[in-house]
Amino acid sequence: MTEKNTLLGAYKQTDYQVSGHGGRNIQVLKDALENVDGELESDMYGSGKIIEEFQYKMAHYLGKESAVFFPSGTMAQQIALRIWCDDKGVKKVAYHPLCHLEIHEQDGLKELHHIETVLLADKDRIIQLDDVVNMKEDIACLLLELPQREIGGQLPDYQTLEDISAYCRDHKIKLHLDGARLFEILPYYQKSATEVCGLFDSVYISVYKGIGGIAGAILAGGKDFTEKSKVWKRRHGGDLISLYPYIVSADYYFDQREDKMNQYYEDAKELAGFYNQCHAVSTTPNVPVSNMFHVHFDGAKEDIESVLISIYKATGIGLTGNIRGTKNKGCYYEVSMGDKYSAIPKESLKKVFQMLDEKLLKNHKQKRYDQ
Amino acid sequence: MTEKNTLLGAYKQTDYQVSGHGGRNIQVLKDALENVDGELESDMYGSGKIIEEFQYKMAHYLGKESAVFFPSGTMAQQIALRIWCDDKGVKKVAYHPLCHLEIHEQDGLKELHHIETVLLADKDRIIQLDDVVNMKEDIACLLLELPQREIGGQLPDYQTLEDISAYCRDHKIKLHLDGARLFEILPYYQKSATEVCGLFDSVYISVYKGIGGIAGAILAGGKDFTEKSKVWKRRHGGDLISLYPYIVSADYYFDQREDKMNQYYEDAKELAGFYNQCHAVSTTPNVPVSNMFHVHFDGAKEDIESVLISIYKATGIGLTGNIRGTKNKGCYYEVSMGDKYSAIPKESLKKVFQMLDEKLLKNHKQKRYDQ
């Protein structure tokens, strides 16, 4: 099959895309650099104006004493958990079964840091206060991911966060925020980053999700914590002579998009509404609480791909480039709202979902007829 | 003291600098990106045209089956040693006492990988065949750094390399090349990268030393080795969604400078000659074997700084921005030749060294008079 006939190929051919900020191409970096003075000196192994000013800006934004720029969240979070484990002398932490560290990092936390993990809550739901209170193990740190990405970006209510934070403080458990999508949840909670981060001892944020930078992460907390994190950053091989390509672009897109998070959230709710009006489609969460959600189809991956490709070709609008099959013969994909959505003519979008509904209904009738 | 009156401040004010390729500023990245099509897609977690093509190019250049781009040499080399240790089931490696892993990485190899180290040779000389043959410990891997940077960039003769390689092969010891400055030593050996790398099981090279890129490293070896290195790269947090800012610039400057290494080597020999004609100055090595050497002064750091600052102001030519004191009341600095040297009018340069000689002689007489 040539790429043109695949879902991804057809998606790339569309005039409009519903998700994201646009292609991850080199123009993203060129745009960020365009108005930066070429004479500006590189950071040097964690020092210099570029890195120090951005770290200061992020520490202030997050309401933390200090912040450190890391090349990746994988590195930043393993290091955060390691520091808290060493501090307490307990090499055990707790997090959700679908935590990034558990499923996407080749077990770096265990292989490099020899830290044991306690998995809280079931895979298909978020961690609640009871899960924490009923935990038998003595742990150094609890990691909460807000929103819980692998289940569509779900969130606990704010009271639950406050209760878990208070419980951890009382029980000498450090609370770490996997805030890869922290910016994106603030409109739902109606809280500032400082307020949310105030509930946590340490915070990681990503600069290339909602912000749309190129790569990189911030790890923030007290000065003692961040100083230790710099030592581990060097040990991991993350203390690069120059991180400025990521920092300059993070700073540029932060300034462009930080105040657009409410728009992305509103767009996510609208788009999820369109999906939920279609036959044999549902979103998780039903009403999004951030800029993201998952779209689930009661139909085989191949069938849904055919449906989508035909819609892309007919309308010039792309919904996704990638679908994953599920165990129960359905399929799903992730949607993250960004700058692209607002460019799509509303009438054309409505036509897309009218077509989707009709085609899925037809597929469904055919399926019943075949049985 | 304002920066203007420091050695670094005075150095930055000069019209010509003897060392390097020029300032590490953002223009370095802008230049590399200028003719790259903005539509070119980012690499994605180690996949995609940009990263795969450069890895292929470097594997071919080094004569290895496969190559992987890493954000840093610190990460690449720890991982290389870990793989060889795991393969043999022996968590012990050998290297020089001034190896980068021993003195610049906050003990990452020990803290993250729990690998023991055997230090071969004395600090002030390079590893010879006898050091390897007389080693009592059973090790998984021997790391050789060519040239040995911390002692001015010294090299063993090529026969010694071949003998060590043969010995290691016979004794089931993997041989790893710290080739941070591999390009820079090829003119002295009169060998290709493929020939030198053929003596080693695995090879690391840096893309921001002689090549002058922004950051990043290549780790090369057999396919089985590099596949394992990708798993560890993810564990370390080095498998970034986008590494292209480093890759594009590495590729750009590799093409610009790979064939200039002979010029840098010739320039290093010429410049070291100028230094060695001066009173109370010597270089290590006496005759350079790469683009680098160390300049040692028989005089206190502060005195030499004053001398250099006055010369910079008088001639507009800068020799170094940074001097380090030594235990025996002398001082030294490192010189790495690059693009900047050829721009300096030879007559002006001779005047610099004439002044340096006169001032050092005067200082020396004053010192004897004071005693």
Interface residues (C-beta under 8 A of the other chain):
Chain A: G23 R24 N25 I26 Q27 V28 L29 K30 L33 V36 D37 G38 E39 L40 E41 S42 M44 F70 P71 S72 G73 T74 M75 A76 Q78 E105 Q106 D107 G108 E111 L112 H113 Y208 I214 A215 V231 W232 R234 R235 H236 G237 G238 D239 L240 I241 S242 L243 Y244 P245 Y246 V248
Chain B: G23 R24 N25 I26 Q27 V28 L29 K30 L33 V36 D37 G38 E39 L40 E41 S42 M44 F70 P71 S72 G73 T74 M75 A76 Q78 E105 Q106 D107 G108 E111 L112 H113 Y208 I214 A215 V231 W232 R234 R235 H236 G237 G238 D239 L240 I241 S242 L243 Y244 P245 Y246 V248
